[in-house]
Amino acid sequence: MTCFGDLGVLLGLSILWSRVEASWRRKRQKRLDLLQDLARRVLGRELVSGGGPESYENTVAESVLRAVRQYQDQRPRSERCAPPTFGECCAVTPGLSAVRSLSSSAGGLLSPMLQHAGLVKDEVDVDPEDLLCEDVRCWLSSTSRGELERHLGFYRQVLMRPEVFAEDPRFFHLLVFLCERLEELLGRLSVTSRDCATQLAKVISIGKELLDGLLPVLLLSICDLLDGPTPLLSIETLLSSIETPIDGFAKLWDLDCGRILYELLRSQHFRDFWELRSDRGDRGQTKLLDLWLELRHSWVDALDEGEDLALGSGIHQLFRSKSSREVQQQYLDLYKQLDNLIKFLSMVAHYRRLANIAGDAAMYHLRSTLHHLLQEIEIAVANTLALVSRIMEEVRRTVMNITSGNAKGATGRTLTWLGRLQMIDELSVARSATSLLEAIQELRFLSSDSRLPELRKSCQQSLQQICEITASVEFRSRCAEVPPTALLAPDVFVGDDVESPKEDQKLEIFEVAGARIGPPAHMEAAAAQPLEALRQPLPPSEASRSTPPSELQGKKCQQDEQDRFYELFFAAVLPLLGDGTSISIEQATSLLQKGGLSEQQQQEAFESVGAEQDLESEELRRVLERMARVQDGDQASGAGAPRRIPWIHGLLWDGRRLRIGEGFYAP
């Protein structure tokens, strides 16, 4: 009887342990569900465990793997107080060996009872920390930029939820280290021409952090929207509560404040900004502004009639009276400004995709529209911060009035409201806004006119080097087959869109930094030669300077075509030779020399316009028109427009576009 009495006591204790463990398991399962839901939203998949290589060639990935292993080795296998197993009970309790042998012979009858009592575990549990570490080892071998960015965003989202995942501080230290190393790896994958793409991604990331930081202001500042314990306040949680009811948000979406928040989260531009899948087809339409106007008038009308706002407004009872009219309107205006901010930030995502494809050259080409968008974001951020400051100033004034009387007359909901105000972090919102404005300033510089010389020089150097190597005899003699015509060469087209090349030419033309790039003529001729002929010196790529004077004539054209030529000429040549608006006498002399004019003719051309130092565009045009008359045989150079445009070595004009060839850069 002693044996079975001891067994009864142990079974009772084990049942108590099992209840404690069941509560712990529910809490852990809730954390797992939240982690997997976050992974599905950010990564598009669930976290997995097992697999992955034991080492990596990439030094950054190897350091991350070492950190994960170290964390897993130092982390105890079980950080909770687990109930004793049946075998442990038999080992420490006299007389239970017989029961143990009995359970072995009648395991089919006793095992379910022991499992229910908690003495035997029927499954192997996985903690969220272990699952995330195992998932890191599975995907870390990927070198895809997009994959790295998605996982970096996912780990940052986990870091933004310390109330859920910060039970082990070492786990958060691991996540911080992981984010730092992934940022380093992304930096290595990024080339110098993609700085704008990186900065655009930074603007989007900080914008999301700012919006997450503003959620407590929207839900807790002057509102009474939550029931029961305060749930996790995040965009993902709110989006989940729209589809599936969540404790704490039961009445949120039926109140006025919840309705306008719903329209904000369901707008198409918000879904674009937050990268959510959407099957809605109402792009360009928004119900938020309609609801904003409706609530604005209905609240004002209720106050004008001498009544307080209704309970269905969602405003806390402390702010429903007529004396709080101003802060009520400021709260509604905050949604309008946030809607504008999200709309502008959603456009940044489109610029980022374009920058990932075309680099800084595309952002420079679109700088006027991009800078306008950045200015609108700055204005929206400033307006949002101003409204938040005014709302929180009124909240602080109300808190002072309540606490001045030691909160003796405060109701239970008022005390709950006071406690929830601690979740509003104005300092964090201000830091996010400052970081966003700094990122915008950096992006504005990277796409400004001041970077044009750097971009042009970088493009020209790279294209020139590729062109020279590809066209060299030494390179082509190494090839087993005749290499195709190079696509990268320093020929620049300015003007209308280039027509499709003829089939027999098999040339391709593309645009870099606003310049039309295509292969030079000598490379096309070289590609048609047999491989043996390539071992001989290549023919010169440009016509000799000893061209007879009769051939040094520009295209004959009407006045409107000449105007078009000079417009494109000044747009393309003045930035190359001068400061964009004028050129020096020395540079103008070089142009006249490329046109075949003698020193006397050059002097006469300059004297005709009275030029002594720099030449403005109008003066330069008159000089070039005089050169065109000289080339046309009009030695008198009388008044009136010339019949032709000037011929300049290295420039080709076909009536619609101006081509700047290699010869133009030759001394």
Buried (B, 14 or more C-beta within 10 A) or exposed (E): EEBEEBBEEBBEBBBEBBEBBEEBBEEBEEBBEBBBBBBEBBBEEEBBBEEBEEEBEBEBBBBBBEBBEEBBEEBEEEEEEBBBBBEEBBEEBEBBEEBBEEBEEEEEEBBEEBBEBBBBEEEEBEBBBBBBBBBBBBBBEEEEBEEBBBBBBBBBBBBBBEEBBEBBEEBBEBBEBBBEBBBEBBEEEBEEBBBBBBBBBBBBBBBBBBBBBBBBBBBBBBBBBBEEEBBBBBBBBBBBBBEEEBEBBEBBBEBBBBBBBBBBBBBBBBBBBBBBEBEEEEEEEBBBBEBBEBBBEBBEEBBEEEEBBBEEBBBBBBBBBBEBBEBBBBBBBBBBBBBBBBBBBBBBBEBBEBBBEBBBBBBBBBBEEBBEBBEBBBBBBEBBBBBBEBBBEBBEEBBEEBEEEEEEEBEEEBEBBBEBBEBBEBEBBBBBBEBBBEBBEBBBEBBEEEBBEEBBEBBBEBBBEBBEEBBEEEEBEEEEEBBEBBBBBBBBBBBEEBEEEEEEEEBBBEBBBBBBBBBBBBBBEBBEBEEEEBEEEBEEBBEEEEEEEEEBBBBEBEEEBBEBBBBBBBBBBBBBBBEBEBBBBEBBBBBBBBBBBEEEBBEBBBEBBEBEEBBBBEBBBBBBBBBBBBBBEBEEBEEEEBBBBBBBBBBBBEEBBBBBBBBBEEE
